[in-house]
Amino acid sequence: MEITNRESDVIELLAQGLTNKQIGKELGISNHTVRDHISSMLKKTKTTNRVELAVFRGKMRKTLLCSQLD
């Protein structure tokens, strides 16, 4: 599973609680493009909603930090 840089940008803002419209404005892309990125990430991570996706991001970040400490 590979998350693109743009998808990573979107998921960071999503985890902060921003709406698709707010994310699009922040990144200079349409809210439809944001929706498409979120949809792609839901499939890649096998999650079913925005909350699960944000939790997945938190787990991945924690795993990455722990592996850097080893």
N, CA, C and O atoms as CSV, one atom per row, in Angstrom:
chain,resi,resn,atom,element,x,y,z
A,1,MET,N,N,0.839,-1.168,0.000
A,1,MET,CA,C,0.000,0.000,0.000
A,1,MET,C,C,0.890,1.239,0.000
A,1,MET,O,O,1.729,1.412,0.883
A,2,GLU,N,N,0.701,2.081,-0.981
A,2,GLU,CA,C,1.492,3.300,-1.061
A,2,GLU,C,C,0.559,4.508,-1.093
A,2,GLU,O,O,-0.306,4.628,-1.961
A,3,ILE,N,N,0.758,5.387,-0.133
A,3,ILE,CA,C,-0.001,6.625,-0.054
A,3,ILE,C,C,0.825,7.707,-0.747
A,3,ILE,O,O,2.004,7.883,-0.442
A,4,THR,N,N,0.210,8.425,-1.673
A,4,THR,CA,C,0.937,9.473,-2.383
A,4,THR,C,C,1.180,10.669,-1.457
A,4,THR,O,O,0.565,10.786,-0.397
A,5,ASN,N,N,2.083,11.546,-1.878
A,5,ASN,CA,C,2.349,12.751,-1.081
A,5,ASN,C,C,1.091,13.587,-0.911
A,5,ASN,O,O,0.832,14.102,0.177
A,6,ARG,N,N,0.312,13.725,-1.967
A,6,ARG,CA,C,-0.911,14.527,-1.891
A,6,ARG,C,C,-1.927,13.869,-0.960
A,6,ARG,O,O,-2.586,14.551,-0.175
A,7,GLU,N,N,-2.054,12.546,-1.049
A,7,GLU,CA,C,-2.956,11.842,-0.144
A,7,GLU,C,C,-2.510,12.043,1.304
A,7,GLU,O,O,-3.338,12.194,2.202
A,8,SER,N,N,-1.213,12.044,1.516
A,8,SER,CA,C,-0.674,12.275,2.851
A,8,SER,C,C,-1.042,13.674,3.345
A,8,SER,O,O,-1.408,13.851,4.507
A,9,ASP,N,N,-0.945,14.658,2.464
A,9,ASP,CA,C,-1.351,16.023,2.818
A,9,ASP,C,C,-2.830,16.054,3.214
A,9,ASP,O,O,-3.207,16.672,4.210
A,10,VAL,N,N,-3.647,15.383,2.425
A,10,VAL,CA,C,-5.090,15.359,2.677
A,10,VAL,C,C,-5.389,14.684,4.008
A,10,VAL,O,O,-6.187,15.194,4.795
A,11,ILE,N,N,-4.760,13.549,4.267
A,11,ILE,CA,C,-5.055,12.819,5.497
A,11,ILE,C,C,-4.606,13.597,6.742
A,11,ILE,O,O,-5.242,13.507,7.792
A,12,GLU,N,N,-3.528,14.348,6.626
A,12,GLU,CA,C,-3.074,15.175,7.753
A,12,GLU,C,C,-4.135,16.209,8.112
A,12,GLU,O,O,-4.452,16.404,9.285
A,13,LEU,N,N,-4.677,16.864,7.102
A,13,LEU,CA,C,-5.699,17.888,7.343
A,13,LEU,C,C,-7.015,17.260,7.783
A,13,LEU,O,O,-7.715,17.811,8.632
A,14,LEU,N,N,-7.351,16.110,7.209
A,14,LEU,CA,C,-8.549,15.377,7.608
A,14,LEU,C,C,-8.466,15.024,9.095
A,14,LEU,O,O,-9.451,15.154,9.822
A,15,ALA,N,N,-7.300,14.581,9.541
A,15,ALA,CA,C,-7.115,14.192,10.942
A,15,ALA,C,C,-7.232,15.393,11.882
A,15,ALA,O,O,-7.492,15.231,13.074
A,16,GLN,N,N,-7.039,16.597,11.341
A,16,GLN,CA,C,-7.203,17.816,12.136
A,16,GLN,C,C,-8.669,18.243,12.207
A,16,GLN,O,O,-9.009,19.211,12.886
A,17,GLY,N,N,-9.529,17.514,11.500
A,17,GLY,CA,C,-10.961,17.783,11.554
A,17,GLY,C,C,-11.491,18.697,10.471
A,17,GLY,O,O,-12.640,19.131,10.545
A,18,LEU,N,N,-10.677,19.004,9.458
A,18,LEU,CA,C,-11.129,19.884,8.385
A,18,LEU,C,C,-12.109,19.173,7.470
A,18,LEU,O,O,-12.031,17.958,7.285
A,19,THR,N,N,-13.032,19.935,6.898
A,19,THR,CA,C,-13.971,19.403,5.915
A,19,THR,C,C,-13.270,19.284,4.564
A,19,THR,O,O,-12.173,19.812,4.378
A,20,ASN,N,N,-13.906,18.593,3.627
A,20,ASN,CA,C,-13.341,18.487,2.276
A,20,ASN,C,C,-13.135,19.870,1.674
A,20,ASN,O,O,-12.110,20.133,1.047
A,21,LYS,N,N,-14.105,20.746,1.865
A,21,LYS,CA,C,-14.012,22.098,1.316
A,21,LYS,C,C,-12.824,22.848,1.921
A,21,LYS,O,O,-12.088,23.528,1.207
A,22,GLN,N,N,-12.640,22.723,3.230
A,22,GLN,CA,C,-11.517,23.392,3.906
A,22,GLN,C,C,-10.178,22.808,3.448
A,22,GLN,O,O,-9.212,23.541,3.234
A,23,ILE,N,N,-10.134,21.488,3.302
A,23,ILE,CA,C,-8.905,20.832,2.841
A,23,ILE,C,C,-8.567,21.311,1.428
A,23,ILE,O,O,-7.420,21.649,1.137
A,24,GLY,N,N,-9.577,21.337,0.557
A,24,GLY,CA,C,-9.369,21.796,-0.807
A,24,GLY,C,C,-8.837,23.216,-0.851
A,24,GLY,O,O,-7.914,23.516,-1.608
A,25,LYS,N,N,-9.414,24.085,-0.044
A,25,LYS,CA,C,-8.966,25.481,-0.006
A,25,LYS,C,C,-7.526,25.563,0.475
A,25,LYS,O,O,-6.722,26.307,-0.086
A,26,GLU,N,N,-7.200,24.804,1.508
A,26,GLU,CA,C,-5.840,24.797,2.076
A,26,GLU,C,C,-4.811,24.305,1.055
A,26,GLU,O,O,-3.702,24.835,0.982
A,27,LEU,N,N,-5.179,23.297,0.274
A,27,LEU,CA,C,-4.235,22.683,-0.667
A,27,LEU,C,C,-4.358,23.235,-2.093
A,27,LEU,O,O,-3.558,22.891,-2.963
A,28,GLY,N,N,-5.346,24.079,-2.326
A,28,GLY,CA,C,-5.521,24.645,-3.665
A,28,GLY,C,C,-6.063,23.649,-4.671
A,28,GLY,O,O,-5.725,23.698,-5.854
A,29,ILE,N,N,-6.917,22.735,-4.188
A,29,ILE,CA,C,-7.547,21.744,-5.069
A,29,ILE,C,C,-9.055,21.761,-4.811
A,29,ILE,O,O,-9.505,22.286,-3.793
A,30,SER,N,N,-9.827,21.193,-5.724
A,30,SER,CA,C,-11.283,21.194,-5.550
A,30,SER,C,C,-11.694,20.201,-4.455
A,30,SER,O,O,-10.977,19.246,-4.157
A,31,ASN,N,N,-12.860,20.452,-3.871
A,31,ASN,CA,C,-13.335,19.519,-2.857
A,31,ASN,C,C,-13.676,18.165,-3.475
A,31,ASN,O,O,-13.706,17.156,-2.770
A,32,HIS,N,N,-13.934,18.133,-4.782
A,32,HIS,CA,C,-14.161,16.853,-5.467
A,32,HIS,C,C,-12.856,16.052,-5.549
A,32,HIS,O,O,-12.864,14.829,-5.412
A,33,THR,N,N,-11.759,16.736,-5.769
A,33,THR,CA,C,-10.455,16.067,-5.791
A,33,THR,C,C,-10.112,15.548,-4.403
A,33,THR,O,O,-9.563,14.455,-4.264
A,34,VAL,N,N,-10.433,16.325,-3.380
A,34,VAL,CA,C,-10.224,15.882,-1.999
A,34,VAL,C,C,-11.022,14.602,-1.767
A,34,VAL,O,O,-10.505,13.631,-1.215
A,35,ARG,N,N,-12.278,14.608,-2.190
A,35,ARG,CA,C,-13.140,13.430,-2.047
A,35,ARG,C,C,-12.517,12.216,-2.731
A,35,ARG,O,O,-12.537,11.111,-2.188
A,36,ASP,N,N,-11.966,12.428,-3.921
A,36,ASP,CA,C,-11.347,11.327,-4.653
A,36,ASP,C,C,-10.112,10.791,-3.920
A,36,ASP,O,O,-9.889,9.581,-3.877
A,37,HIS,N,N,-9.312,11.695,-3.344
A,37,HIS,CA,C,-8.140,11.257,-2.573
A,37,HIS,C,C,-8.572,10.459,-1.343
A,37,HIS,O,O,-7.980,9.427,-1.027
A,38,ILE,N,N,-9.594,10.936,-0.660
A,38,ILE,CA,C,-10.085,10.235,0.532
A,38,ILE,C,C,-10.627,8.865,0.146
A,38,ILE,O,O,-10.364,7.876,0.831
A,39,SER,N,N,-11.377,8.803,-0.938
A,39,SER,CA,C,-11.918,7.533,-1.417
A,39,SER,C,C,-10.794,6.543,-1.727
A,39,SER,O,O,-10.878,5.365,-1.379
A,40,SER,N,N,-9.753,7.032,-2.382
A,40,SER,CA,C,-8.601,6.182,-2.709
A,40,SER,C,C,-7.929,5.657,-1.444
A,40,SER,O,O,-7.561,4.484,-1.367
A,41,MET,N,N,-7.773,6.539,-0.450
A,41,MET,CA,C,-7.124,6.126,0.797
A,41,MET,C,C,-7.983,5.147,1.589
A,41,MET,O,O,-7.457,4.245,2.242
A,42,LEU,N,N,-9.306,5.320,1.535
A,42,LEU,CA,C,-10.197,4.375,2.217
A,42,LEU,C,C,-10.005,2.969,1.650
A,42,LEU,O,O,-9.963,1.988,2.393
A,43,LYS,N,N,-9.890,2.886,0.327
A,43,LYS,CA,C,-9.679,1.589,-0.314
A,43,LYS,C,C,-8.309,1.015,0.042
A,43,LYS,O,O,-8.188,-0.163,0.375
A,44,LYS,N,N,-7.284,1.858,-0.033
A,44,LYS,CA,C,-5.920,1.403,0.240
A,44,LYS,C,C,-5.753,0.918,1.683
A,44,LYS,O,O,-5.035,-0.048,1.941
A,45,THR,N,N,-6.414,1.591,2.609
A,45,THR,CA,C,-6.249,1.262,4.033
A,45,THR,C,C,-7.325,0.313,4.547
A,45,THR,O,O,-7.291,-0.117,5.700
A,46,LYS,N,N,-8.279,-0.008,3.677
A,46,LYS,CA,C,-9.396,-0.886,4.042
A,46,LYS,C,C,-10.165,-0.342,5.244
A,46,LYS,O,O,-10.605,-1.091,6.116
A,47,THR,N,N,-10.311,0.977,5.261
A,47,THR,CA,C,-11.137,1.629,6.271
A,47,THR,C,C,-12.451,2.026,5.615
A,47,THR,O,O,-12.554,2.036,4.389
A,48,THR,N,N,-13.460,2.354,6.428
A,48,THR,CA,C,-14.783,2.608,5.865
A,48,THR,C,C,-15.286,4.036,6.033
A,48,THR,O,O,-16.305,4.405,5.450
A,49,ASN,N,N,-14.582,4.843,6.822
A,49,ASN,CA,C,-15.027,6.228,6.992
A,49,ASN,C,C,-13.865,7.120,7.416
A,49,ASN,O,O,-12.760,6.645,7.677
A,50,ARG,N,N,-14.138,8.419,7.478
A,50,ARG,CA,C,-13.105,9.415,7.780
A,50,ARG,C,C,-12.482,9.203,9.158
A,50,ARG,O,O,-11.277,9.381,9.337
A,51,VAL,N,N,-13.303,8.825,10.118
A,51,VAL,CA,C,-12.787,8.616,11.482
A,51,VAL,C,C,-11.801,7.455,11.492
A,51,VAL,O,O,-10.711,7.574,12.050
A,52,GLU,N,N,-12.174,6.338,10.881
A,52,GLU,CA,C,-11.264,5.189,10.813
A,52,GLU,C,C,-9.980,5.559,10.082
A,52,GLU,O,O,-8.896,5.113,10.458
A,53,LEU,N,N,-10.100,6.367,9.048
A,53,LEU,CA,C,-8.926,6.794,8.285
A,53,LEU,C,C,-8.005,7.647,9.159
A,53,LEU,O,O,-6.784,7.496,9.102
A,54,ALA,N,N,-8.575,8.533,9.958
A,54,ALA,CA,C,-7.770,9.362,10.856
A,54,ALA,C,C,-7.100,8.505,11.927
A,54,ALA,O,O,-5.946,8.747,12.279
A,55,VAL,N,N,-7.808,7.511,12.445
A,55,VAL,CA,C,-7.228,6.592,13.430
A,55,VAL,C,C,-6.095,5.786,12.796
A,55,VAL,O,O,-5.046,5.591,13.411
A,56,PHE,N,N,-6.310,5.320,11.565
A,56,PHE,CA,C,-5.274,4.583,10.839
A,56,PHE,C,C,-4.025,5.438,10.697
A,56,PHE,O,O,-2.911,4.957,10.904
A,57,ARG,N,N,-4.209,6.705,10.346
A,57,ARG,CA,C,-3.083,7.633,10.210
A,57,ARG,C,C,-2.318,7.757,11.525
A,57,ARG,O,O,-1.087,7.757,11.541
A,58,GLY,N,N,-3.061,7.862,12.625
A,58,GLY,CA,C,-2.416,7.957,13.934
A,58,GLY,C,C,-1.600,6.717,14.259
A,58,GLY,O,O,-0.497,6.818,14.795
A,59,LYS,N,N,-2.135,5.553,13.939
A,59,LYS,CA,C,-1.417,4.296,14.188
A,59,LYS,C,C,-0.164,4.203,13.323
A,59,LYS,O,O,0.890,3.769,13.787
A,60,MET,N,N,-0.288,4.613,12.062
A,60,MET,CA,C,0.866,4.562,11.168
A,60,MET,C,C,1.952,5.518,11.644
A,60,MET,O,O,3.138,5.189,11.600
A,61,ARG,N,N,1.552,6.686,12.093
A,61,ARG,CA,C,2.520,7.674,12.582
A,61,ARG,C,C,3.229,7.141,13.828
A,61,ARG,O,O,4.442,7.295,13.969
A,62,LYS,N,N,2.472,6.517,14.727
A,62,LYS,CA,C,3.060,5.952,15.942
A,62,LYS,C,C,4.048,4.833,15.600
A,62,LYS,O,O,5.132,4.759,16.177
A,63,THR,N,N,3.671,3.973,14.668
A,63,THR,CA,C,4.529,2.885,14.234
A,63,THR,C,C,5.812,3.425,13.629
A,63,THR,O,O,6.897,2.908,13.897
A,64,LEU,N,N,5.691,4.470,12.809
A,64,LEU,CA,C,6.854,5.079,12.173
A,64,LEU,C,C,7.790,5.680,13.216
A,64,LEU,O,O,9.005,5.509,13.127
A,65,LEU,N,N,7.241,6.372,14.190
A,65,LEU,CA,C,8.053,6.980,15.244
A,65,LEU,C,C,8.772,5.920,16.080
A,65,LEU,O,O,9.947,6.073,16.412
A,66,CYS,N,N,8.060,4.851,16.414
A,66,CYS,CA,C,8.670,3.772,17.196
A,66,CYS,C,C,9.795,3.104,16.433
A,66,CYS,O,O,10.822,2.767,17.023
A,67,SER,N,N,9.627,2.906,15.133
A,67,SER,CA,C,10.660,2.251,14.340
A,67,SER,C,C,11.893,3.142,14.209
A,67,SER,O,O,13.006,2.636,14.067
A,68,GLN,N,N,11.708,4.450,14.255
A,68,GLN,CA,C,12.846,5.368,14.188
A,68,GLN,C,C,13.635,5.367,15.499
A,68,GLN,O,O,14.830,5.663,15.506
A,69,LEU,N,N,12.978,5.041,16.589
A,69,LEU,CA,C,13.641,5.019,17.889
A,69,LEU,C,C,14.475,3.764,18.089
A,69,LEU,O,O,15.427,3.762,18.870
A,70,ASP,N,N,14.120,2.700,17.385
A,70,ASP,CA,C,14.854,1.408,17.534
A,70,ASP,C,C,16.206,1.436,16.886
A,70,ASP,O,O,16.930,0.442,16.925
